[in-house]
Amino acid sequence: MLLFLEQGSVLGCRVVDALSSGKSKQLIQNGKNLIWQGIELAVDPATTVSLAEVTAHLCHALEELDDSFHPTPRAARNSQNESTYLNPLQMTEYQAESIETIILSSL
């Protein structure tokens, strides 16, 4: 336990030394400038308009996606596939036709 306390005090001294260096002071000043410029950007009317436009575009895209998504039940898909696609055993009857016609007839 004594070793842990000694190392804790050494670590504390090193942290204080690092915080008192010139680079950490510069980092703190740059952080202050970054926060102030972020506040100025947030209250700018152009930022508000841009955020509103982006939000409107996203809402419109989500509404279009929601309108176009109508899932079909698995039974309906299976019956459609069975009625549309040819039985592999019957493919021998269509050797005279091209592959393109067979594919297009199955769509």
Secondary structure, DSSP 8 states (H G I E B T S, - for coil): -HHHHHHHHHHHHHHHHHHTSHHHHHHHHHHHHHHHHHHHHHT-HHHHHHHHHHHHHHHHHHHHHHHH-----HHHHHHHHHHHS--GGGGGGGTTS-HHHHHHHT-
